[in-house]
Amino acid sequence: MAAVTRVVLIIEYEGTRYHGFQLQAKLPTIQGEIEKALGKLTGKRHRVMAASRTDAGVHAKGQVASFKTESTLPLLTFVKGLNYYLPKDIAVKAAHRVDNSFNVRRDALSREYSYHILNSSTPSPLRRDFSYLVGGHLDIEAMNEVCQALLGEHDFASFASCIEGRVKSTVRNVYRVGMEREGELVVFNMVANSFLPHQVRNTVGLLIKIGLGRVSMSEFYGIIEARKPGLAGPTALARGLCLMRVNYPAPFGGDDENL
């Protein structure tokens, strides 16, 4: 009997067609497609766990997922074989073997998300599925000023949705947060140890109101202090959000194939 090993996958995907990462009955999900592809490649069923359960319509450049397997296929074969069977909007970028004690969620130090806002009076067909169109001019300086209040460890209950029974604590530690303008494109970046449900999208929704002058800075600070679930927002559209990277104490791989 072959030894059981744990394999980590680095995955990129366009989430437009999917109902999030996590399996859902009779609905297309990223996890579902990966598990089907693994089954075709190895002839066995595998349960895949991801570092971040992205919502419906959310994209990823650096999602990290893992599974246990008895397969002795080379890592490069996992990468090429899975990409052969996966739909074109999902791709495995790298594969690594790790210690069986590795936990893709608990061992992560931080997650990095970006949100793209198209700050334009006209839509962009090329950016339609990857950004949120906001017509009024956004005051980036004001948005960045209030972002400073989000840095560090805080109770982010006001920025969470649907948390009843889902999380033990609403305290999170934000390591980096801010907005950057690149012409018509405004990019929001946020790095934290972990995130509450809809935390990034609710944060963006509130920051847009700041940028448009519809919410004052004192009101923004009051929302943070209120710690009332769902108070921040409105929830920005999923299509602008992308999981960029998941960080761990040490890099994967060593001599493994890392494409």
C-alpha positions as CSV (number, residue, x, y, z in Angstrom):
1,M,0.0,0.0,0.0
2,A,1.4,3.4,-1.0
3,A,2.2,6.0,1.6
4,V,-0.3,8.9,2.0
5,T,1.3,12.3,1.3
6,R,-0.1,15.8,1.2
7,V,0.0,17.9,-1.9
8,V,-0.4,21.7,-2.0
9,L,-1.7,23.4,-5.2
10,I,-1.3,27.1,-6.1
11,I,-4.4,27.9,-8.1
12,E,-5.5,30.8,-10.3
13,Y,-9.1,31.2,-11.4
14,E,-11.7,33.5,-12.8
15,G,-14.7,33.1,-10.5
16,T,-17.4,34.6,-12.8
17,R,-19.1,31.2,-13.6
18,Y,-18.8,29.7,-10.1
19,H,-20.7,29.8,-6.9
20,G,-17.6,30.3,-4.8
21,F,-14.8,27.9,-4.0
22,Q,-16.6,25.6,-1.6
23,L,-18.7,22.6,-2.7
24,Q,-22.4,23.2,-3.2
25,A,-25.0,20.7,-4.3
26,K,-25.8,20.9,-8.0
27,L,-23.9,24.2,-8.4
28,P,-20.5,24.7,-10.1
29,T,-17.7,25.5,-7.7
30,I,-14.0,25.8,-7.9
31,Q,-13.5,22.9,-5.4
32,G,-15.9,20.8,-7.3
33,E,-14.0,21.2,-10.6
34,I,-10.6,20.5,-9.0
35,E,-11.9,17.4,-7.3
36,K,-13.4,16.1,-10.6
37,A,-10.1,16.8,-12.3
38,L,-8.2,14.9,-9.6
39,G,-10.5,12.0,-10.0
40,K,-9.9,11.8,-13.7
41,L,-6.2,12.1,-13.2
42,T,-5.7,9.6,-10.4
43,G,-8.8,7.4,-10.6
44,K,-9.5,8.2,-6.9
45,R,-11.7,10.6,-5.0
46,H,-9.9,13.4,-3.1
47,R,-11.2,16.0,-0.7
48,V,-9.6,19.4,-1.3
49,M,-9.3,22.2,1.3
50,A,-8.5,25.8,0.5
51,A,-6.9,28.6,2.5
52,S,-9.7,31.0,1.7
53,R,-13.3,30.2,0.8
54,T,-13.8,32.8,-1.9
55,D,-17.5,33.8,-2.6
56,A,-19.4,33.4,-5.8
57,G,-17.9,35.6,-8.5
58,V,-14.7,36.3,-6.7
59,H,-11.4,35.6,-8.5
60,A,-8.0,34.3,-7.3
61,K,-4.4,34.7,-8.5
62,G,-2.8,32.8,-5.7
63,Q,-5.3,30.5,-4.0
64,V,-3.7,27.7,-2.0
65,A,-5.4,24.3,-1.6
66,S,-4.3,20.9,-0.4
67,F,-5.3,17.3,-0.4
68,K,-4.0,13.9,0.8
69,T,-3.2,11.3,-1.7
70,E,-1.7,7.8,-2.2
71,S,-0.8,8.8,-5.8
72,T,3.0,8.7,-6.6
73,L,2.5,10.9,-9.7
74,P,5.3,13.5,-10.1
75,L,4.4,17.0,-9.1
76,L,4.8,18.2,-12.6
77,T,2.3,15.6,-13.8
78,F,-0.2,16.9,-11.2
79,V,0.2,20.4,-12.7
80,K,0.0,19.4,-16.3
81,G,-2.6,16.7,-15.8
82,L,-5.0,18.8,-13.7
83,N,-4.7,21.7,-16.2
84,Y,-5.6,19.2,-19.0
85,Y,-8.9,18.2,-17.2
86,L,-9.8,21.6,-15.7
87,P,-11.9,24.2,-17.5
88,K,-10.0,27.1,-19.0
89,D,-11.0,29.5,-16.3
90,I,-9.2,27.5,-13.6
91,A,-5.4,26.7,-13.7
92,V,-3.0,25.0,-11.4
93,K,0.2,27.1,-11.3
94,A,2.4,24.9,-9.1
95,A,2.3,21.8,-6.9
96,H,4.3,20.9,-3.8
97,R,4.5,18.0,-1.4
98,V,4.4,19.1,2.3
99,D,4.4,17.4,5.7
100,N,1.1,15.6,6.5
101,S,0.7,17.9,9.5
102,F,0.4,20.9,7.3
103,N,-3.0,22.7,7.5
104,V,-3.7,25.0,4.6
105,R,-6.0,27.3,6.7
106,R,-4.5,27.3,10.2
107,D,-0.9,27.5,9.1
108,A,-1.5,30.6,7.0
109,L,0.0,33.8,8.4
110,S,-1.9,36.2,6.2
111,R,-4.1,36.6,3.1
112,E,-3.8,39.4,0.6
113,Y,-6.8,40.7,-1.4
114,S,-7.1,43.3,-4.1
115,Y,-10.3,45.1,-5.2
116,H,-10.5,46.8,-8.5
117,I,-12.7,49.9,-9.0
118,L,-13.2,51.4,-12.5
119,N,-13.6,55.1,-11.7
120,S,-15.1,56.2,-15.0
121,S,-18.2,57.8,-16.5
122,T,-18.3,55.0,-19.1
123,P,-18.2,51.2,-18.8
124,S,-15.3,49.0,-20.0
125,P,-16.3,45.8,-21.7
126,L,-12.8,44.4,-21.2
127,R,-12.8,45.1,-17.4
128,R,-16.5,44.3,-16.9
129,D,-16.0,41.0,-15.1
130,F,-13.0,42.2,-13.0
131,S,-13.9,45.6,-11.7
132,Y,-16.8,47.6,-10.2
133,L,-17.8,50.7,-12.1
134,V,-18.1,53.9,-10.1
135,G,-19.0,57.0,-12.1
136,G,-18.4,59.8,-9.6
137,H,-14.8,61.0,-8.9
138,L,-13.3,59.3,-5.9
139,D,-11.2,61.3,-3.4
140,I,-8.3,58.8,-3.0
141,E,-6.6,60.9,-0.3
142,A,-9.7,60.9,1.9
143,M,-10.1,57.1,1.4
144,N,-6.5,56.5,2.3
145,E,-6.7,58.7,5.4
146,V,-9.6,56.6,6.9
147,C,-7.8,53.4,5.9
148,Q,-5.2,54.2,8.6
149,A,-7.9,53.5,11.2
150,L,-8.2,49.9,9.9
151,L,-4.5,49.1,10.6
152,G,-3.7,46.8,13.5
153,E,-5.9,44.5,15.6
154,H,-9.5,45.6,15.9
155,D,-13.0,44.2,16.2
156,F,-14.3,44.3,12.6
157,A,-17.8,43.1,13.4
158,S,-19.3,46.2,11.6
159,F,-17.6,45.1,8.4
160,A,-18.9,41.5,8.4
161,S,-22.0,39.9,7.0
162,C,-23.8,36.7,7.9
163,I,-21.5,35.8,10.8
164,E,-24.0,34.2,13.2
165,G,-22.7,30.7,14.0
166,R,-19.8,31.1,11.4
167,V,-17.0,32.8,13.4
168,K,-15.9,32.6,17.1
169,S,-14.4,36.1,17.1
170,T,-14.7,39.2,14.9
171,V,-11.2,40.4,15.9
172,R,-8.8,40.5,13.0
173,N,-5.3,42.0,12.5
174,V,-4.8,44.1,9.4
175,Y,-1.1,44.4,8.4
176,R,-1.5,46.6,5.3
177,V,-4.4,48.6,3.7
178,G,-4.7,51.3,1.1
179,M,-5.9,52.6,-2.2
180,E,-3.8,53.3,-5.4
181,R,-5.0,55.1,-8.6
182,E,-3.8,53.9,-12.0
183,G,-5.5,56.2,-14.4
184,E,-9.2,55.3,-14.3
185,L,-8.5,52.2,-12.2
186,V,-8.5,52.4,-8.5
187,V,-7.0,49.4,-6.6
188,F,-7.7,48.7,-3.0
189,N,-5.3,46.3,-1.3
190,M,-5.7,44.7,2.1
191,V,-3.6,42.2,4.0
192,A,-4.7,40.6,7.2
193,N,-4.2,37.4,9.2
194,S,-7.7,36.3,8.1
195,F,-11.0,37.9,7.0
196,L,-14.6,37.9,8.1
197,P,-17.4,37.0,5.6
198,H,-17.6,39.9,3.1
199,Q,-15.1,42.0,5.1
200,V,-13.2,43.3,2.1
201,R,-16.3,44.0,0.0
202,N,-18.0,45.8,2.8
203,T,-14.9,47.8,3.5
204,V,-14.7,48.8,-0.2
205,G,-18.4,49.8,-0.2
206,L,-17.9,52.1,2.8
207,L,-14.7,53.6,1.4
208,I,-16.5,54.4,-1.9
209,K,-19.0,56.4,0.1
210,I,-16.1,58.2,1.7
211,G,-14.5,58.9,-1.7
212,L,-17.8,60.3,-3.0
213,G,-18.3,62.5,0.0
214,R,-21.4,60.7,1.1
215,V,-20.0,59.6,4.5
216,S,-17.8,61.7,6.8
217,M,-14.6,60.6,8.4
218,S,-16.2,60.8,11.8
219,E,-19.1,58.6,10.6
220,F,-16.5,56.1,9.3
221,Y,-14.8,55.9,12.7
222,G,-18.2,55.6,14.4
223,I,-19.0,52.6,12.3
224,I,-15.8,50.9,13.3
225,E,-16.5,51.6,17.0
226,A,-20.2,50.4,16.8
227,R,-19.2,46.8,16.2
228,K,-22.6,46.1,14.7
229,P,-22.6,43.3,12.0
230,G,-23.5,44.6,8.5
231,L,-23.3,48.3,9.4
232,A,-20.5,49.0,6.9
233,G,-21.2,48.7,3.2
234,P,-23.0,48.4,0.9
235,T,-21.3,45.2,-0.1
236,A,-19.3,45.9,-3.2
237,L,-19.8,43.5,-6.2
238,A,-17.9,40.3,-6.1
239,R,-16.4,40.7,-9.6
240,G,-13.9,43.3,-8.4
241,L,-12.4,41.1,-5.7
242,C,-9.3,38.9,-6.2
243,L,-7.4,36.8,-3.7
244,M,-3.8,37.6,-4.6
245,R,-1.7,35.6,-2.2
246,V,-1.7,33.4,0.9
247,N,1.4,33.7,3.1
248,Y,3.0,31.0,5.2
249,P,5.9,30.8,7.6
250,A,8.2,29.2,5.0
251,P,8.0,28.9,1.2
252,F,6.8,25.6,-0.3
253,G,8.9,23.4,-2.4
254,G,12.6,23.2,-2.1
255,D,13.4,20.7,-4.8
256,D,9.8,20.3,-5.9
257,E,8.6,21.4,-9.3
258,N,7.4,25.0,-8.9
259,L,6.2,26.4,-12.2
